[in-house]
Amino acid sequence: MALVSGVIHFLIVGVPFIKAGGGGEGLLYIVIVDFPLFWLVNSLHPAALYNSLAFNFWLFPVTGTIMYAALGYLLGLLLRRIGRET
C-alpha cells in the first residue's frame, strides 16, 4: 500500500511539477494535494515557498511522495489489523 500511494503521488504531482520547472499557475492543484506540507512550511517559514525554487523541488515531489507513502503504510497496517480481528 505504501509503494502504491507513493508512486501515485509521484506520478500525479512529482512528474508534472518537474516537467513544468516548478512554476506556473497550472500547478495549483499541488497545493491542494500536498496541503499538509504547504501549511506546515507556510506556518514555519512562508518566504521559503516563494523565494526558493530548489526548496520547492525538494518539498513537493520528494517530501510529498514520502508523506503519502507513509500514509499508505499506515493505512495498510490498519487494514491488516482490521482483517485479523474479523
C-alpha angles and dihedrals in degrees: 000000000000093000093047095050092044093051092046091052092048092049095046099040112010101051097045091044093053093043091051092051093243097288143088137073091264088078094062091111088068089069089053094048094042097035095135090057093043092049094048095050093041091053095046102038116355095181091064092070095052104034106041120060091177090056091052090051088055096041106050107032098033107029093035091054091049090049093052092044089054091049090049090051092052091046090051091051091049093049091047091051092048089049092054094049095054 
